[in-house]
Structures are given as structure tokens and as C-alpha cells.
Amino acid sequence: LFAPEFIEYNDRIYLGANIVYDREFKPDFSLAQKMVGLSESDIQKYTNMFELGSFYLLASSQALDNDILFDEFAKIIHYFWDRRLKELFPSRSFHFILEEDMYGEQGLCLTFYEE
């Protein structure tokens, strides 16, 4: 969670856990293209999205109802992902978005992309 695998494909960086592969084991972005269009930045934002509530899926945690705690959790993930990306890809610039209900997901979401 705090140091996920990042995959480079066609000169773009993606969150490895979110990559869907086709029959030839190549990344398949067709769902992202249907959801957000053909812009490489938008496909990257969609593919790299992490819905924070999914981390607590099936948990009966009061943390889900504590907005302050949930925001801090998001900031911590953002911090570690940013550090990891800078470590692995020092010459690149990444932008992060923390937003509610991103791309139809419910709850607080975090994503990153390159311009």
C-alpha cells in the first residue's frame, strides 16, 4: 500500500495493481478509454485511481466515519506514493488529485498523472 509497484508502459507510469492485461499480457486500457476518452493524461488518472474506502472494505471500522482520520490517511498515502515515484523516476513530474466521487467511484479517491 505505501510502496506499490509502478509500471512504465508507453512512456507513462501506472499503478501496477490497477493494470488489466489482455490475452497477450499487454496492458489493456480499453475500459479507461470508454470511461474517460482517449487523452493519455485522463487514462493515466483513471487507471491510477485508488478509492480509499476500498482499503477498509468489509471492515467494521469507525475510521470510515471519521473524516479527519480519513483525510490524514489519504495524505499519508499521497506522501509515500510521491516519494516512491520520485525515487524511481527522478526526472519526471507527477501531479496528484485527492477528490470525492472521482470517475463514478464513491468516496474519497487519490490518483496521479503526468502532463
N, C-alpha and C positions, 0 to 999 in steps of 0.2 A: 504493500500500500504506500509506504513512504519512499521507496526506491523502485518504482516499477520498471519493467522492461520498455524501452522505447525503440521503435523500429524505423529505419530510414527506408523510404520507398519513393522512387521518382523525385528525389531531392526534397522530400517532405518528411517530417518527423511525426510519428503516430504512437499513441499509447498501445503497446503491444497486446494487452488483454482485450482490447476492443476490436482488433482486426478480425475480419471474416475472410476466410480463404476459399477460393474456387477449387474445382476439381484438379487443377494443375498446381495447386498450392501457391497460387499468386494472390495477393490481396485483392479482394473484391469490394469495390466501393459503390456498387450499383444501388444499394439501399440508400446510402448517403446522398447519391446523386438524385434519387427520386424525392428525398425529403427536403433537400436544400438547394438543388440546382447543380450547375457544373463548375462553379467557382472553386478553385483549389483551396482557397482560404476557408470557404464555407464547409467544404468536405472535410477539411482538417479539423475545424471547430466541432463539427458533428461527431466525427469519429473519435476525437479525444475527450469527449464529454464524460464526466463522472457525476452521477446523481448521488449526492452524499447520503441520502436516506437509504440507498440500497446497501450501504455498509452495515446498517442496522436491521436489514430485512429479517423478519421473523423474530426479532428481539423484542422483549417487553421492557425496553429501556425508557426511562423518563427523560433521557437525553434528547429524544426525538421531539419532546415538547418544550425544551429549553432553548429558545432562540439564541441566547448569548453563548451558550455552550456549543451549539451547532455552528454558529459563525466562527468561533475560535477553532473548532475542528477544521473548518474549511480553510482558514488562514494557515493552519499548520501544514495541511496537505499542499497548499499553494507554495509555501516556503520550501518544503522538501523537494517538490517536483521542480521548482525553479532552480534550486541549487544543483540538482541532478542533471537537468538539461544543460545548464551552463558548464558543468563538469564534462559531460560527454560531447557537447557541441559548442565549444567556447566562441567560435566565430559567428554564431547565429543569434538572432534576436527573437525571443518568444514573447507573445502577449497573452495575458490571462484574462478570463472573464469569469466572474462569480455572479450568478444571476438566478432568480427564481423561474421555474417552469420553462426552462430552455428547450427548444425544439420539441415541445409537447410532453416532456418529462415533468413529473410533479415534484415540487420541492426545490431545494437549493442545489444548483449544479455548478461545477467547475469545469472549465475547458481551457485549452491553449491552442495557439496557432501562430503561423508566421505570415507576414505580409507578402 
